Every structure is written in structure tokens, then in C-alpha cells.
Amino acid sequence: MAEVRLLDPAERHIGHGEQQAAIDLAQRLPSLVVAAKEVASSLAHGMHGRRRAGPGETFWQFRPFVSGESTSRIDWRRSARDEHIYIREREWEAAHSIWVWIDRSPSMAFASTLAMQSKLERAVVLGFAAADLLVRGGERVGALGLTRPLATRTIIERFAEAILTAERMRADAPDELPPAAPLAPRTRVILLSDFLSEPSVIARTIDGIAARGARGHLVMITDPVEETFPFRGHTEFMDVDSSVRLRVGQAESFRSDYIRRLAAHRAVVADAARARGWTFALHRTDRPASEALLALRMRLEGGFENSRTA
């Protein structure tokens, strides 16, 4: 039988619980930074930036001169070697802005003995590692609501500092979803959460962020116990957002209905993402973080074209 735990004390007043949760996360951040670096390094081999023509200093390719172009772009030395006139193109180096948002709300503190990490810890590791890979690939990455887009090799440390500062300053529980403010066209966003909010609220958030053309990817992080519902007999369920408790007998009798409703919830969330041209992936915390990061990297390099489970 699997056991579950919350990273903040189960017996708590809300105010004390939020304060303790902030302390717990602050204490774990150093180890999560190390884990994120290890996961990112395991996938960094062969990583390269986007290669395309545009303003920059790095040579990319020669191509034939087209009538009407400025003659100042002609490479006369290369053109002198045969009968054609060539343009010397440089690699496009104007980085995108990519935002990463990590859900730090109370439900993310859930962890069972079947999981490698809590949902919150896994989201932090994936968010930090993704930021590191993106910066290595030449992008600018920001923690949505916490930092501006950055292109620094210390991106993981900068993210950790921003989260630590936010945790120290907050008095209430963090929001379950990011602000629905529209992001600039061509901006991309990665949202890491369990997405257990009302589907209609999630859909409005996606629509708001994508209103000006921003594209995104949702990574739904789940504990294996949340998927399998292995509870039997007399069981007490606690709401992590309040003091509400539910005691039931023969918990196994709820399993089929629970799994059906969970599948329906995920389908609605995935459909809301795809309706905006976004992608959706499911990641379980009993699987290695590197699996989800590899799938995310493939979507990033492929322009967020496919959806699947990671």
C-alpha cells in the first residue's frame, strides 16, 4: 500500500502552513539546483543553437546574389572563384524570449512513496534544467513573473534566487496558474503544473497568454498515486488548500469513477492547449526527470509541433 505525504505539515493553520512550505522549499532549493544541472548536462551533448540567416557575426553560408539586393552584401572573393555572384550570409543570432512558469501552489507539495520526488520538486528540476538547455542553445529565458528574459550561464542560480526571494516575501499561497496577461508575438512559454484547477479557468489562462500569438507547452506533472488511486478501506482525504477533510469507507469503490473523471479532466485541458496550437504532455514523478526534459527539448527544437506523454 502506498503512503502519501505533504511537504508542509498536514496538521496546520493555513497561515502557518504557507510559512512552513516556503521554508521547506528554500531548504530544498540547493539540492534541486544540483539535480537540475545534472539532468541538463545529461542532455546537453549535441545541443546547438538555431541556425538561420539574419543579423549576426557568425558565418552561416554563401548563396547566389538576387537582383535588387544591396551590392554591399556581395562577397567578392568568393564570387571571383566562379561565374556567379554570391552573398555571404551570417547566422541569425536574435534570440527568442522563452518564459518558464513553475506552479508552487499547495497541491504541488503532494508526494507518495511511489514517487522519486514531490510534484513541486520535479517541476523545479524540469524548469531549471529546461532553462539551462535553452540558454545553451542561444535563447533568452525568463521565470514568468519573477525575472526578465536572461541569457546567462548562471540561469539556474538566477531562477533559484528569484524563487527564494519570492518565497520569503509571500504571505499567501502562490497562485495555481500564471497570470492570463497576453505575451508578445513569437514568444514561447513553458508551464509546469499539476493543472488541477477548473478546466474552464485553465482554458481562459491559455487563451489570455496566447491572445497575441504566443505559443506554449503544458507539462502536467502527476504522482503515480493520483493516477492509480490505490486506496482501500477507511481512508481520510485532506484538501491541501484548506482544512476540509473527507472520511470514506471502502475507498476502493470510488476508484473507477475517480479515474474516469481524471481522464476527462486531462482531455479537456489538452484540448484547450491544442485549440491554441499549444502542446500538452503528461509526466509522472515515478519516471526520471530526464525523460520529460528530452521530450520537452524535442518539442522546443521542433517548434512545439507534437503532443505526447513523457
Buried (B, 14 or more C-beta within 10 A) or exposed (E): EEEBEBBBEEEBEEEEBBBBBBEBBBEBBEEBBEBBBEBBEBBBEEBEBBEEEEEBEEEBEBEEBEEEEEEEEBBEEBBEEEEEBBBBBBBBBEBBBBBBBBBBBBBBBBBBEBBBBBBBBBBBBBBBBBBBBBBBBBBBBBBBBBBEBBEEEEBBEBBBBBBBEBBEEBEEBBBBBBEBEBBEEEBBBBBBBBBBBEBEEBBBBBBBBBEEEBBBBBBBBBBBBBBBBBBEEEBEEBEBBEEEEEEBEEBEEBBEEBEEEBEEBBEBBBEBBBEBEBBBBBBBBBBEBBBBBBBBBBBBBEEBEEBEEB
